[in-house]
Amino acid sequence: MVLLDHVEVALIVEDDFLIAVDMEEQLKRLGCREISMANTVKGALLAIEEGVQFVVLDVSLSNEPCTPVAQKLTELGIPFIYFTGYPQDNYSYAHLPSASWLAKPASEVDLVAAISTALSKAWKPPEPAAQSQEER
């Protein structure tokens, strides 16, 4: 199954190395070409500045909320999903920008559904550039 073949760079924001590596493998199977990882809010924001097209985001990174990352992604129109062990209805996460919420551990079927929803709501691949008058 190829779902992320148009995504040049994805970002996994996760503070648990083993979970991040597992997610990396899943994204590769789904067609992602290049995958970056960050385990802090600061690292995630730097990676976003360097350019990403899709993000898997844990809601808490070593007890640091991911709110600045989610807000930046929303502002830039970059699709993302939350991938977390916390329940979505947890009162402390009600302020987060809206995105698909995927509970750890997740099946590939659930991951595909969450990614599909995220991609349909946000970023779209750029259209081919129109030829200028001179090129015709």
C-alpha positions as a printed NumPy array, in Angstrom:
array([[  0.   ,   0.   ,   0.   ],
       [  1.339,   3.39 ,  -0.994],
       [ -0.239,   6.28 ,   0.836],
       [  2.611,   8.701,   1.469],
       [  4.459,   8.417,  -1.837],
       [  3.974,  12.153,  -2.531],
       [  5.473,  13.109,   0.85 ],
       [  9.148,  13.96 ,   0.453],
       [  9.876,  14.476,   4.168],
       [  7.877,  13.278,   7.157],
       [  8.664,  14.04 ,  10.779],
       [  8.123,  11.808,  13.792],
       [  7.986,  13.739,  17.064],
       [  8.31 ,  11.113,  19.788],
       [ 10.371,  10.878,  22.981],
       [ 10.415,   7.057,  23.107],
       [ 13.112,   5.816,  20.715],
       [ 11.62 ,   2.357,  20.155],
       [  8.192,   3.757,  19.352],
       [  9.773,   6.281,  16.969],
       [ 11.724,   3.557,  15.147],
       [  8.596,   1.4  ,  14.838],
       [  6.642,   4.342,  13.428],
       [  9.495,   5.084,  11.016],
       [  9.228,   1.546,   9.628],
       [  5.469,   1.879,   9.239],
       [  5.797,   5.183,   7.386],
       [  8.416,   3.657,   5.065],
       [  6.02 ,   0.798,   4.258],
       [  3.385,   3.41 ,   3.432],
       [  5.672,   5.064,   0.87 ],
       [  7.418,   7.839,   2.777],
       [ 10.791,   8.654,   1.229],
       [ 12.612,  10.561,   3.963],
       [ 11.807,  10.564,   7.663],
       [ 13.238,  12.879,  10.294],
       [ 12.857,  12.444,  14.037],
       [ 12.683,  14.842,  16.95 ],
       [ 12.251,  14.062,  20.637],
       [ 11.738,  17.611,  21.955],
       [  9.495,  20.543,  21.116],
       [ 12.543,  22.63 ,  20.189],
       [ 13.855,  19.895,  17.889],
       [ 10.451,  19.504,  16.256],
       [ 10.136,  23.239,  15.584],
       [ 13.609,  23.288,  14.018],
       [ 12.748,  20.314,  11.8  ],
       [  9.544,  22.029,  10.685],
       [ 11.566,  25.119,   9.712],
       [ 13.799,  22.902,   7.568],
       [ 10.73 ,  21.639,   5.725],
       [  8.38 ,  18.725,   6.317],
       [  5.158,  17.658,   4.631],
       [  3.611,  15.338,   7.206],
       [  4.067,  14.866,  10.976],
       [  3.321,  12.177,  13.543],
       [  3.157,  14.003,  16.866],
       [  3.131,  12.695,  20.434],
       [  1.147,  15.019,  22.701],
       [  3.684,  14.96 ,  25.521],
       [  7.449,  14.902,  25.089],
       [  9.128,  14.093,  28.394],
       [  6.26 ,  15.902,  30.145],
       [  6.539,  18.897,  27.803],
       [  3.261,  19.567,  25.939],
       [  3.4  ,  19.547,  22.147],
       [  1.087,  22.57 ,  21.86 ],
       [  3.65 ,  24.881,  20.149],
       [  4.363,  22.193,  17.552],
       [  0.684,  21.499,  16.838],
       [ -0.01 ,  25.234,  16.569],
       [  2.879,  25.752,  14.139],
       [  1.756,  22.829,  11.973],
       [ -1.792,  24.168,  11.91 ],
       [ -0.57 ,  27.662,  11.046],
       [  1.514,  26.324,   8.142],
       [ -1.183,  23.916,   6.913],
       [  1.053,  20.886,   7.363],
       [ -0.982,  17.719,   7.949],
       [ -0.311,  15.835,  11.155],
       [ -1.731,  13.215,  13.457],
       [ -1.446,  12.84 ,  17.197],
       [  0.043,   9.48 ,  18.203],
       [ -0.214,   9.074,  21.938],
       [ -1.   ,   6.887,  24.89 ],
       [ -3.233,   9.56 ,  26.4  ],
       [ -7.009,   9.475,  25.88 ],
       [ -8.324,  12.116,  23.515],
       [-10.944,  13.288,  25.989],
       [ -8.295,  14.14 ,  28.599],
       [ -9.154,  17.65 ,  29.789],
       [ -5.557,  18.838,  29.517],
       [ -5.524,  18.263,  25.742],
       [ -8.791,  20.029,  24.907],
       [ -6.833,  23.147,  23.83 ],
       [ -4.834,  21.358,  21.125],
       [ -5.564,  22.113,  17.472],
       [ -7.835,  19.579,  15.824],
       [ -6.186,  16.544,  14.194],
       [ -6.671,  12.797,  13.993],
       [ -5.965,  11.119,  17.335],
       [ -4.291,   7.711,  17.173],
       [ -3.855,   5.681,  20.351],
       [ -0.625,   3.761,  21.044],
       [ -0.193,   1.037,  20.012],
       [ -1.993,   1.373,  16.692],
       [ -2.65 ,  -1.103,  13.933],
       [ -1.561,  -0.272,  10.416],
       [ -5.232,  -0.073,   9.419],
       [ -5.853,   2.618,  12.057],
       [ -2.658,   4.44 ,  11.072],
       [ -3.701,   4.484,   7.408],
       [ -7.146,   5.824,   8.335],
       [ -5.649,   8.607,  10.474],
       [ -3.132,   9.574,   7.793],
       [ -5.811,   9.572,   5.095],
       [ -7.959,  11.898,   7.186],
       [ -5.024,  14.227,   7.885],
       [ -3.976,  14.403,   4.251],
       [ -7.496,  15.111,   3.06 ],
       [ -7.872,  18.064,   5.449],
       [ -4.605,  19.902,   4.989],
       [ -1.63 ,  20.025,   2.666],
       [ -2.048,  19.062,  -0.957],
       [  0.818,  18.316,  -3.343],
       [  1.685,  21.33 ,  -5.469],
       [  0.19 ,  21.488,  -8.931],
       [  2.665,  21.35 , -11.818],
       [  3.832,  24.832, -12.726],
       [  1.988,  26.353, -15.638],
       [  4.129,  26.979, -18.691],
       [  4.948,  30.58 , -19.293],
       [  4.11 ,  32.267, -22.602],
       [  7.801,  32.126, -23.625],
       [  8.057,  28.351, -23.087],
       [  5.187,  27.636, -25.491]])
